[in-house]
Amino acid sequence: MRWRGQKQSSNVEDRRGSSRPAMGGLGGGGGMLNLLPTIFKLFGFKGGVVAILAFGAYGLYTGNLGGMLGSGGIQSVDSQSAGPIKQTAAEQELVSFVSVVLADTETTWHALFQQMGGTYKEPKLVLFRDVVKSACGLGQAASGPFYCPADQQVYIDLSFYDDLKSRFKAPGDFAQAYVIAHEVGHHVQTLLGISSKVHEAKRSLSKVEANKLSVRQELQADCFAGIWAHHADRSRQLLEEGDAEEALTAASAIGDDRLQKQTQGHVTPDSFTHGRSAQRVAWFKKGFQSGNLKLCDTFSASTL
């Protein structure tokens, strides 16, 4: 990926030097862009406007992290003492890398929202180590990168990239970029009102049916990641030979079926929340090959 020397985002918040977060009282927060009429028309959604914000966090492979809070609701963030950030040269380079990737997603989605007659609100990318407090609750490095719609922020412990390379056998800088792009895809879903619509629909569904809806939401985030990759390649020529394959390898590595085989030795499709490896690859490719937002309508697709 040709990322060196490219523009870096100013929306990166580095909390790696912060102390472990303390648990606070009840709080709230978050808002979303009112583009519901546009997106409902785009994706064929019907019914009234839903203005409920989904407070659960969406991870790359762990699903809704909101359950970590139990039934306690949203908790506020107590003050954190910032200390000096100790980092290796490799970590420092990763910080620059994710800043460039985030900036490029901003370029893509600003343009696409403008085409829809809206304005893109940029998310923040929060860097942390081990554990972090978000408006969605406590996030841990072991849970992987996640997006919190309540504060509209993406969270990542950069050590995840070591796991991506060693545990998931998905090396390469564009595989790393896919991780950021997928979480930004969840941010796009929040701005377009898709996440709140899904959140509301789940209230009346069984666990199995709610999981199926989660799969469609996650596959759409993969498709949105592919849309970013399409424009990064066609408009700015950031991709190098083999980059697309790196992203596809990463998407395949974190499919529910593959992860379940690795962790429990068998597959239970009713518990899937993100989709099979083949599905994740297929929807990323659909976005990447077309660059067309309309083709990412996983919710009305007869087959995934």
GIVENDA-V889475 format. One line per field, one symbol per residue. burial: I if it has 24 or more other C-alpha atoms within 12 Angstrom, else O. Layout:
burial = ???
This chain:
burial = IOIOOOOIIOIIIIIIOIOIIOOOOOOOIIIIIIIIOIIIOOIOOOOOOIIIIIIIIIIIIIIIIIOIIOOOIIIIIOOOOOOOOOOOOOOOOIIIIIIIIIIIIIIIIOOIIOOOOOOIIIIIIIIIIIIIIIIIIIIIIIIIIIIIIIIIIIIIIIIIIIIIOOOIOIIIIIIIIIIIIIIIIIIIIIIIIIIIIIIOIOOOOOOOOIIIIIIIIIIIIIIIIIIIIIIIIOOOOIIOOOIIIIIIIIIIIIIIIIIIOOOOOOOOOOIIIIIIIIIIIIIIIIIIIIIIIIIIIIIOOOOI
